[in-house]
Amino acid sequence: MATLPAESVRLQAAAGRVLRQEVMAERDNPPFDRVCMDGVAVASSAFAAGRRSFRIQGTLAAGAVPTALEAEDAAIEAMTGAVLPPGTDCVIPVEEYDLRDGVLTLKPEATAEPWRNVQRRGSDSAPGVPMLVPGMRLGAAEVAVVASAGLPEVLVSRLPRIAVISTGDELVEPGEPIADHQVRRSNAHAVVAALKLHGFGETRDAHLRDDAALMQQRIGELLAGNDVLVLSGGVSKGKFDFVPAALKALGVGEVFYQVAQRPGRPMWFGVGPQGQLVFGLPGNPVSTLVCLVRYVLPALRAAMQEQRAPAGKVSLDGALDGRKLTYFMPVVLQPAAATPGVATARQPHGSGDFLALAGTDGFVELPPRPEGYPAGFTADFYRW
C-alpha cells in the first residue's frame, strides 16, 4: 500500500485522525506531587506519633502557589489537583475528620500512611519518553495526552480523497421518478455512509451511465482528483460491464480479479499510474458492503499507517451448513451481559438481499468447511 502523506492539524481537528509522530511529555507528569482527593494535608509522622487533632493553617486550591507546613501540629486544607504542600506527605479525606473552630479532629477510622491520596511527581510519564507513538488513532484520551504535552498542533496522516462510483442505467436516485424496470440507487449511499462512520469524510459520490466512452472519461477525471476510487458494479463479465476495460485504458494496473469467497467473488482491485487505489466492488448490495469492510477499510487504514488491530472473535450459537468457499455470514451479537462473544447468524436470501443486513452488527468470516460449522464454532468477526 502506498503511504498517504502527513499533515499538521490543530488540536481541535485531531480527533479520529491517525498519528504520524511521537508525542513526548513536556515535563514530568504530573509535574508535582498532586493531591488526589479533597481533604487535609498533614505530616504522616505526626499521625504515627499519636496526634489526632490539628489546627488548620490555611486552604490551598488547585492552581494556587503552595505554602509550606509550619509545624507538625498543623494541617492545610487541600483541594483535588492542588500541589501537595511542602512538609506534608499524605491527604486525609473530608469523610474522616470533623472540623470546628479551625481545629480538626480525626475520626477513629482515619488513617494517614505516607503518600495516601497523593499522586507522585512523574509517576505517569517523564520527559524524553514517548507517551504516544505513530500509528495510533487519536481518540478522546489520546487528544488529552497531546494537549498535556503542550502541543497546539499534531502531525497526522492526511485523510484519503475518495470517490464512490456507482454504474448502471437501471439505478435511480431516491426522490426521482422510477419505472417498474428500475431500482433505487442505494449501494453508493451505503458505501459513503460506511466510510463516514469509519472516519473517512473526504468522499465524493458519482453515478455513471452504461456508456463505455463516457465512463472512461469520467473515471479518468475522478482518478486524477482522488487517492481512492470505490466502484460499485460493472466489474463482472457482462456485456455492459465496461469498468475493467476503462480502467485498463487509463493505466490502472490490475492486481487481482475475483476472490474465492461468497458473497463478493467478482471483486476487482488495481493501482493507478500515481499510486491511486481502485476497488471494483460487486454490484449486489451484500457483496458491496462485505467487500468494503473486509478489504477497502483495512487498505485505507494501512495507507494511513494506522496500527493494525486483530480481528475480533465470536462463537456461533447454532450450527450452519458447510461451504466450499470462504463465506461471509451476517450476524447479530448477543447482549454482552448474557452471552459475551456469541453471535446469531442472519442468512440473507442471496447477495441482493440488503434488507437482511438491517439490524445486524457485522459478519463472520467462515473458512471453507464442507462438513459444516457446529454450534460454538469460533470465527473472525468484522463490524459494519
C-alpha positions as CSV (number, residue, x, y, z in Angstrom):
1,M,0.0,0.0,0.0
2,A,1.3,3.5,-0.9
3,T,1.5,5.7,2.2
4,L,-0.6,8.8,2.4
5,P,1.3,12.0,3.2
6,A,1.3,13.5,6.7
7,E,-0.1,16.9,7.6
8,S,-0.2,19.1,10.6
9,V,-3.6,19.9,12.1
10,R,-4.8,21.9,15.0
11,L,-5.5,20.0,18.2
12,Q,-9.2,20.8,17.8
13,A,-9.3,18.9,14.5
14,A,-7.2,15.9,15.5
15,A,-10.0,13.6,16.8
16,G,-10.2,10.4,14.8
17,R,-7.0,11.0,12.9
18,V,-4.0,8.7,12.7
19,L,-0.9,9.9,14.5
20,R,2.3,10.2,12.5
21,Q,4.7,11.5,15.2
22,E,5.9,10.6,18.7
23,V,4.3,12.7,21.4
24,M,6.7,13.3,24.3
25,A,5.9,14.5,27.7
26,E,6.5,18.3,28.1
27,R,7.7,17.7,31.7
28,D,7.1,15.3,34.5
29,N,3.5,14.1,34.5
30,P,2.2,15.0,36.9
31,P,4.6,17.9,37.3
32,F,4.4,17.9,41.1
33,D,3.2,15.7,43.9
34,R,-0.6,16.1,43.3
35,V,-3.4,16.0,45.8
36,C,-5.9,13.4,44.6
37,M,-8.8,14.0,46.9
38,D,-10.4,16.9,48.8
39,G,-9.1,16.8,52.4
40,V,-6.3,18.0,54.7
41,A,-2.6,17.6,54.0
42,V,-0.6,16.6,57.1
43,A,2.7,15.1,58.0
44,S,2.2,11.3,58.4
45,S,4.9,11.3,61.1
46,A,2.6,13.3,63.4
47,F,-0.2,10.8,63.0
48,A,2.3,8.0,63.6
49,A,3.4,9.7,66.8
50,G,-0.3,9.6,68.1
51,R,-1.6,13.1,67.1
52,R,-5.3,13.0,66.3
53,S,-6.2,16.8,66.2
54,F,-4.6,19.5,64.1
55,R,-5.0,23.3,63.7
56,I,-6.0,24.5,60.2
57,Q,-3.1,26.6,58.9
58,G,-4.9,27.6,55.6
59,T,-6.6,26.4,52.5
60,L,-4.9,25.5,49.2
61,A,-6.8,25.4,45.9
62,A,-5.8,23.7,42.7
63,G,-3.6,26.1,40.7
64,A,-2.5,28.1,43.8
65,V,1.1,28.5,44.9
66,P,1.6,26.1,47.8
67,T,2.6,27.2,51.3
68,A,4.8,25.0,53.5
69,L,3.5,23.4,56.6
70,E,4.5,25.5,59.6
71,A,4.6,22.7,62.2
72,E,3.5,19.0,62.6
73,D,0.5,20.1,64.7
74,A,-0.8,22.0,61.7
75,A,-2.8,20.9,58.6
76,I,-3.6,22.5,55.4
77,E,-6.9,22.1,53.6
78,A,-6.1,20.9,50.1
79,M,-8.4,20.6,47.1
80,T,-8.1,17.9,44.4
81,G,-5.5,18.8,41.9
82,A,-3.5,21.1,44.2
83,V,0.2,20.9,44.8
84,L,1.0,18.8,47.9
85,P,2.2,21.4,50.4
86,P,5.9,21.1,51.4
87,G,6.2,19.4,54.7
88,T,3.2,17.2,54.2
89,D,3.1,13.7,52.7
90,C,-0.5,12.5,52.9
91,V,-4.0,13.7,52.5
92,I,-6.8,12.7,54.8
93,P,-10.2,12.9,53.1
94,V,-13.0,15.0,54.5
95,E,-15.1,12.0,55.4
96,E,-12.5,11.0,58.1
97,Y,-12.4,14.1,60.3
98,D,-14.6,16.8,61.9
99,L,-13.8,20.5,61.6
100,R,-14.8,23.0,64.2
101,D,-13.5,26.5,65.1
102,G,-10.3,26.0,63.0
103,V,-9.4,22.7,64.6
104,L,-10.0,19.3,63.0
105,T,-10.4,16.1,64.9
106,L,-9.8,12.8,63.2
107,K,-12.4,10.1,63.4
108,P,-11.4,6.6,64.8
109,E,-11.3,5.1,61.3
110,A,-8.9,7.8,59.9
111,T,-5.5,6.7,58.5
112,A,-2.5,8.8,57.5
113,E,0.0,6.5,55.9
114,P,2.8,8.2,53.8
115,W,1.6,9.3,50.3
116,R,-2.0,8.5,50.9
117,N,-4.2,10.2,48.2
118,V,-1.1,11.7,46.6
119,Q,0.0,11.0,43.0
120,R,3.8,11.3,43.0
121,R,5.5,13.6,40.6
122,G,6.5,11.9,37.3
123,S,4.5,8.7,38.1
124,D,2.7,8.8,34.8
125,S,5.4,9.9,32.4
126,A,8.8,11.7,32.2
127,P,10.3,13.9,29.5
128,G,12.0,12.1,26.7
129,V,9.8,9.0,26.9
130,P,7.1,8.7,24.2
131,M,3.5,8.8,25.5
132,L,2.0,8.2,22.1
133,V,3.6,6.6,19.0
134,P,2.9,6.8,15.3
135,G,0.0,4.7,14.0
136,M,-2.3,5.3,16.9
137,R,-5.8,6.6,16.2
138,L,-6.5,9.8,18.2
139,G,-9.5,9.2,20.4
140,A,-10.6,11.4,23.3
141,A,-7.9,10.1,25.7
142,E,-5.1,10.4,23.1
143,V,-6.1,14.0,22.3
144,A,-5.9,14.7,26.0
145,V,-2.4,13.3,26.0
146,V,-1.4,15.5,23.1
147,A,-2.8,18.6,24.9
148,S,-0.9,17.6,28.1
149,A,2.3,17.7,26.0
150,G,1.7,21.3,25.3
151,L,1.2,20.7,21.5
152,P,-1.3,23.1,19.8
153,E,-0.8,21.1,16.5
154,V,0.0,17.5,15.8
155,L,1.2,15.6,12.7
156,V,-1.3,13.1,11.4
157,S,-2.0,11.2,8.2
158,R,-3.9,13.1,5.5
159,L,-7.3,11.7,5.0
160,P,-7.6,9.9,1.6
161,R,-9.7,11.7,-1.1
162,I,-12.2,9.0,-2.0
163,A,-14.6,8.9,-5.0
164,V,-17.5,6.4,-4.6
165,I,-18.8,5.5,-8.1
166,S,-21.9,3.5,-9.0
167,T,-22.6,2.4,-12.5
168,G,-25.7,1.2,-14.4
169,D,-28.7,2.7,-16.3
170,E,-31.1,0.8,-14.0
171,L,-30.2,2.9,-11.0
172,V,-32.4,5.8,-10.0
173,E,-31.7,8.3,-7.2
174,P,-34.1,8.5,-4.2
175,G,-36.7,11.2,-4.8
176,E,-36.7,10.9,-8.5
177,P,-39.5,9.2,-10.6
178,I,-38.8,5.4,-11.0
179,A,-40.1,3.0,-13.6
180,D,-41.1,-0.6,-13.0
181,H,-37.8,-1.9,-14.6
182,Q,-35.6,0.3,-12.5
183,V,-34.2,0.1,-8.9
184,R,-33.1,2.7,-6.4
185,R,-29.5,3.7,-6.2
186,S,-28.7,2.5,-2.7
187,N,-25.2,0.9,-2.8
188,A,-23.3,4.1,-3.2
189,H,-25.2,5.7,-0.3
190,A,-24.4,2.7,1.9
191,V,-20.7,2.9,0.9
192,V,-20.5,6.6,1.6
193,A,-22.2,6.2,5.0
194,A,-19.9,3.4,6.0
195,L,-16.8,5.4,5.0
196,K,-18.0,8.4,7.0
197,L,-18.9,6.3,10.0
198,H,-15.3,5.0,10.0
199,G,-13.8,8.5,9.8
200,F,-13.3,8.9,6.1
201,G,-15.2,12.1,5.4
202,E,-13.4,13.3,2.3
203,T,-15.7,11.5,0.0
204,R,-17.3,12.3,-3.4
205,D,-20.2,10.5,-4.9
206,A,-20.7,9.9,-8.7
207,H,-23.1,7.8,-10.8
208,L,-22.0,6.7,-14.3
209,R,-24.3,5.5,-17.1
210,D,-23.6,2.4,-19.1
211,D,-21.7,4.2,-21.9
212,A,-18.2,3.0,-22.5
213,A,-16.7,6.2,-23.8
214,L,-18.4,8.5,-21.2
215,M,-17.5,6.0,-18.4
216,Q,-13.8,6.1,-19.3
217,Q,-13.8,9.9,-19.4
218,R,-15.5,10.3,-16.1
219,I,-13.4,7.6,-14.4
220,G,-10.3,9.3,-15.7
221,E,-11.4,12.7,-14.2
222,L,-12.1,11.1,-10.9
223,L,-8.9,9.1,-10.9
224,A,-6.9,12.3,-11.4
225,G,-8.5,14.1,-8.5
226,N,-8.7,11.4,-5.8
227,D,-6.5,8.9,-3.9
228,V,-9.0,6.1,-4.0
229,L,-11.8,5.0,-6.2
230,V,-14.5,2.7,-4.9
231,L,-16.7,1.4,-7.7
232,S,-19.9,-0.5,-7.1
233,G,-20.9,-2.7,-10.0
234,G,-19.7,-3.1,-13.6
235,V,-16.7,-5.3,-12.7
236,S,-18.2,-8.7,-13.8
237,K,-18.1,-10.2,-17.3
238,G,-21.5,-9.0,-18.5
239,K,-21.9,-7.2,-21.9
240,F,-22.3,-3.8,-20.2
241,D,-19.6,-4.2,-17.6
242,F,-17.3,-1.6,-19.0
243,V,-15.3,-0.8,-15.9
244,P,-12.3,-3.2,-16.3
245,A,-11.7,-2.0,-19.9
246,A,-11.9,1.6,-18.9
247,L,-9.5,1.2,-16.0
248,K,-7.0,-0.6,-18.2
249,A,-7.2,2.2,-20.8
250,L,-6.5,4.7,-18.1
251,G,-3.3,2.9,-17.0
252,V,-4.7,1.3,-13.9
253,G,-2.8,-2.0,-13.4
254,E,-4.9,-5.0,-12.3
255,V,-3.6,-6.6,-9.1
256,F,-6.3,-9.2,-8.8
257,Y,-9.7,-10.0,-10.2
258,Q,-12.1,-12.5,-8.4
259,V,-11.7,-13.9,-4.9
260,A,-12.6,-17.4,-3.7
261,Q,-15.3,-16.2,-1.5
262,R,-19.1,-15.7,-1.3
263,P,-20.6,-13.2,-1.5
264,G,-18.3,-10.9,-3.4
265,R,-16.5,-13.3,-5.8
266,P,-16.1,-10.8,-8.7
267,M,-14.1,-8.2,-6.8
268,W,-11.5,-6.2,-8.7
269,F,-8.5,-4.3,-7.4
270,G,-5.9,-2.3,-9.1
271,V,-3.4,0.5,-8.7
272,G,-3.4,3.7,-10.8
273,P,-0.4,5.4,-12.5
274,Q,0.1,7.8,-9.5
275,G,-0.5,5.0,-6.9
276,Q,-4.2,5.6,-6.7
277,L,-6.1,2.6,-5.1
278,V,-9.0,1.4,-7.2
279,F,-11.5,-1.1,-5.8
280,G,-14.1,-2.6,-8.1
281,L,-16.8,-4.0,-5.7
282,P,-19.5,-6.3,-7.0
283,G,-22.8,-4.6,-7.5
284,N,-25.0,-6.8,-5.3
285,P,-25.6,-4.9,-2.0
286,V,-24.5,-7.6,0.4
287,S,-21.3,-8.2,-1.7
288,T,-20.6,-4.5,-1.8
289,L,-20.7,-3.9,2.0
290,V,-18.9,-7.1,2.8
291,C,-16.0,-6.3,0.5
292,L,-15.9,-2.7,1.7
293,V,-15.4,-3.8,5.3
294,R,-13.2,-6.8,4.6
295,Y,-10.8,-5.1,2.1
296,V,-11.3,-1.4,1.5
297,L,-11.3,-0.2,5.1
298,P,-8.2,-2.2,6.1
299,A,-6.4,-0.9,3.0
300,L,-7.3,2.7,3.8
301,R,-6.0,2.2,7.3
302,A,-2.8,0.7,6.0
303,A,-2.3,3.6,3.7
304,M,-2.6,5.9,6.7
305,Q,-0.1,3.7,8.6
306,E,-2.6,3.0,11.3
307,Q,-1.6,0.3,13.7
308,R,-3.4,-2.9,12.7
309,A,-5.9,-4.3,15.2
310,P,-6.6,-8.1,15.2
311,A,-10.0,-9.2,14.1
312,G,-12.5,-9.9,16.8
313,K,-13.6,-13.4,17.7
314,V,-17.1,-14.7,18.2
315,S,-18.7,-18.1,18.5
316,L,-21.8,-19.2,16.7
317,D,-24.9,-20.0,18.8
318,G,-26.2,-22.6,16.2
319,A,-24.9,-25.0,13.6
320,L,-24.6,-23.9,10.0
321,D,-24.3,-25.8,6.7
322,G,-20.9,-26.3,5.2
323,R,-19.3,-24.1,2.5
324,K,-16.8,-24.9,-0.2
325,L,-15.5,-21.3,-0.3
326,T,-14.8,-18.7,2.3
327,Y,-18.2,-17.4,3.3
328,F,-19.1,-14.1,5.0
329,M,-22.2,-14.5,7.2
330,P,-24.0,-11.5,8.7
331,V,-24.6,-11.9,12.4
332,V,-26.2,-10.3,15.4
333,L,-24.2,-10.2,18.6
334,Q,-25.9,-11.5,21.7
335,P,-26.1,-9.0,24.6
336,A,-22.8,-8.9,26.4
337,A,-24.4,-9.3,29.8
338,A,-26.0,-12.6,28.8
339,T,-23.6,-14.4,26.4
340,P,-20.4,-12.4,25.6
341,G,-18.8,-13.2,22.3
342,V,-21.7,-15.2,20.9
343,A,-23.4,-14.4,17.6
344,T,-26.5,-15.5,15.8
345,A,-26.4,-15.9,12.0
346,R,-28.7,-13.9,9.8
347,Q,-28.6,-15.7,6.4
348,P,-29.6,-13.3,3.5
349,H,-31.7,-14.6,0.6
350,G,-28.8,-14.2,-1.8
351,S,-26.3,-11.4,-2.2
352,G,-29.0,-9.0,-3.3
353,D,-30.9,-9.2,-0.1
354,F,-29.7,-6.0,1.5
355,L,-32.8,-5.9,3.8
356,A,-31.3,-8.8,5.7
357,L,-28.4,-6.7,6.8
358,A,-30.5,-4.2,8.7
359,G,-30.1,-4.7,12.4
360,T,-27.0,-6.9,12.1
361,D,-23.8,-5.9,13.8
362,G,-21.4,-7.2,11.2
363,F,-20.3,-10.5,9.7
364,V,-18.2,-13.5,10.5
365,E,-15.6,-15.0,8.1
366,L,-16.3,-18.7,7.8
367,P,-13.4,-20.7,6.3
368,P,-14.1,-23.4,3.7
369,R,-15.6,-26.3,5.6
370,P,-17.8,-28.6,3.5
371,E,-18.7,-30.7,6.6
372,G,-20.4,-27.7,8.3
373,Y,-19.9,-25.4,11.3
374,P,-21.1,-26.8,14.6
375,A,-22.6,-24.6,17.3
376,G,-19.8,-23.0,19.2
377,F,-17.6,-22.7,16.1
378,T,-15.3,-19.7,16.6
379,A,-14.8,-17.3,13.7
380,D,-13.3,-13.9,12.9
381,F,-15.8,-11.1,13.3
382,Y,-15.9,-7.8,11.4
383,R,-18.2,-5.0,12.5
384,W,-20.1,-2.9,9.9
